[in-house]
Amino acid sequence: MESDEDAASEYELAEDLMRCCDGVLLCSPRMDRTALVDLTLRDHPVVLVNRIVPGLSVPSVSADFYGGMTLVCGHLEQRRLRDCVPLLTRLTTHIPGK
């Protein structure tokens, strides 16, 4: 189900899924911490993808973008490629943990 990155829609869709599914996988959820806490307190398993909420005891899976970019930058520096421009394909407003 697609929420178009609308936090209120995400919450409603997750509630709908909990009525008919055994568990919910939330991929890059935009909803605030309070909404996530509310969903995780229910009797349905919830797993977060690409979102870590400090202090919230819920399974999550995320990529280590910081570590990956550190390796990329080190690789470029070793080859003395210092005048590089990043290609940003999408701007995001998500702040981890909020």
Steps between C-alpha positions, in 0.01 A plus 500: 500500500631845410461803727671753269720587801204649688539424872126504575429264208779267615345466842153430359637247250697323773184478712312352201775246439495393865135401458580249225870407530713316754766773504597831343822603329529881501743618232653841573204616707453877531258489793614653827631308798166507685321332210774236469486427872123460479531248214773300673295464820233301318487122469646499148868465418649813343839530330646834388706528182737800465381659822658464842325662795730529803343349810225320306533125539390386154693297242647711222710455190698785349790562270824648630510797263756683716740206493445447128564865415810501720636208294412674172670824606809312618516314167476828303761666720744208449471560127556872555156584365417803709281704264188283506137606498234284665191416299194541719206314357249588769469745784357367823347668801532197727708544813586165666350458844230764461 
